[in-house]
Amino acid sequence: MHQKINQKVSVITVFDQKKSLVMPIKIKWQGKVHPIKKLGYHHHYRQGRDLIHIFSVANQSLAFRLRLNSTNLHWLLEEVSDGQVN
């Protein structure tokens, strides 16, 4: 099931200096911590003056689309998918 969420979430990230890679490693959503195992893709774009980063990440059972506004450093969980078709 693919579901649009659009809620602020807490995210723990790491920066790998050697790979120059920022990777979300945990998402706290609705009181539950979701550890992240895989980065699918990362891209960015401008929205007015703001630079927006999009991360597609997954754990064993769910896929998440995260949005980071680099101006205010707020994270938004845009979408969640369990891989099943409705």
C-alpha positions, 0 to 999 in steps of 0.5 A, a space after each residue: 500500500 502506498 500512502 501520502 503522509 506529509 507529517 513532520 518527523 524526527 530523523 537521525 542522520 550520519 555523514 560519511 566523509 569518505 563517500 561524501 554521503 548523508 544517510 538517514 539512519 532512523 526515523 521517528 514517526 507516530 511514536 515508533 522508531 524505524 531503523 533505515 537499512 537502505 538508501 534508494 536515491 537522493 536528489 535535490 531541487 530549489 523551491 524559491 530560495 529553499 534547497 529541498 533534499 528528497 531521500 528514498 529510504 527503506 527498512 525490511 518492511 517499509 519504504 519512506 520518502 523523506 523531504 529535508 528543507 535545508 533552510 529550516 532543517 525540518 524533515 517531512 515524511 511525504 510517503 510510506 509504502 509497504 510494497 503491496 498494491 492496493 
